[in-house]
């Protein structure tokens, strides 16, 4: 019994005909027929009935196929593990983050990390909230940076910081005269709402809107959308601070907000990578970078 024979049998069951199986394995029909015959001979079992060009598994054939499928599933996982080992040996890293972090704090993390490891190849991708929640389960992902979310099986979550949000004001807005914007200052103002859902909940924003009843014509989960609307003079916002410096250069006025609205940000990685020294180093660097934003509003209290 050889691997090629097993592949031929499995492909035949899946495709229904020997010719289709041959096509899927990029070989010829006589080759598949010979492999099947050799497999049956070696096992001393009749695995298939041949009927007018099609093949139908026998009862013994189906029993064998079910067990064989388990073997191929294990083989696929083994191959994935080998690829992961190979990637680690080549020192490649795959990172994802939510949008606001990708243009602000992730480059800061990468600046320090790559100074220590100039030989490592790094792929960085940005995704939205719902895809992010699913992608942190990807075994090929090394680390993710984003808002704190629910626990996931097999995934480590390290809280990096509890970050204070800031008040973003359009250029020349009347509140720009204030050093600190308080919630009573926003009563009756146009204020962008941050969408909450089962994955990412902005409970503190929801409570704020209930207290001050602002005009909320716009809502979004995406920080870039929110800052862009503020920059156009369409609304104010209590927004994440990571992008503040970028948008301040475009004219958005940034002020501390009181009382504090704070949310936690975390790093996620597979439990199997827990002892990986590169992952530990990334988490340590990220924690230091995030801590800068944690202290922004201490002088307010």
Secondary structure, 3 states (H helix, E strand, C coil): CCHHHHHHHHHHHHHCEHHHHHHHCCCCHHHHHHHHHHHHHHHCCCCEEEECCEEEECHHHHHHHHHHHHHHHHHHHHHHHHHHHHHHHCCEEEEEEEHHHHCCHHHHHHHHHHHHCCCCEEEEEEECHHHHHHHCCCCCCCEEEEECCCCCCCEEEEEEEEEECEEEECCCCHHHHCCEEEHHHHCCCEECEECCCCCCCCHHHHHHHHHHCCECCCEECCHHHHHHHHHCCCCEEEECCCCHHHHHCCCCEEEEEECCCEEEEEEEEEHHHCCCHHHHHHHHHHHHHHHHHHCCCHHHC
